């Protein structure tokens, strides 16, 4: 595939459940809504999808639906674990994906050399593109810009989803890697900052809820139309804040139920949001749909 297709706005798709089972009908409609909303590519089976709580059969079925409904746009599968053996097994299991998103191993807390050797081994297991994923808030280990720069020399490591929140680290990666290395924001509220620093887009949680607004904002920013990008960004800020008042994807699941897209159901150890979060998200969605902020 042309790795330039992995730029712009991507959605980290969540997984709908009904009565304890994956709701494949709701998921199909969600993917179709994303495509119609103008996103550039889709990310299935990431942390937003509650992937650690899915069976292998469920993972394969969700990826199959994503690929079948993507209408030719790239599909990235989240495959990362805290075990090299299991990560490579996921790559083999999810072989219909166009590329793979691989998170820094969580809980183990590897040092920088351990991260380098791990990602090097993952990349050697496939000829498909690899996107690194740095999210120290969930993994308890930050991958330094120097380690990312070293890894960028491996041909099929093509980019990074950077969710450290450290814009200097983002800038160091942008300026320390070749121009074809893709740097994507992992935080919705830093989308414009990352693009301004030379990044190439966002893998978004909020676009589950507002795909059209997120994709338009990203495209305006990447095309240098700062005024329009900032206007949409300002409209979306209440949604960004609401999506992370509790652990992702708890608030996003509530929002999707409010929009009538799926049930507000999660798998343990995650549970439904607090009533205050539901009220907050209801108010945000109401204002988005009334045009007070924009339109979901």
Beta strands, then each sheet from edge to edge (+ up, - down):
strand 1: 8-12
strand 2: 17-18
strand 3: 21-22
strand 4: 41-44
strand 5: 75-78
strand 6: 99-103
strand 7: 129-134
strand 8: 157-162
strand 9: 182-185
strand 10: 201-204
sheet 1: 9+ 8+ 7+ 6+ 5+ 4+ 1+ 10+
sheet 2: 2+ 3-
end
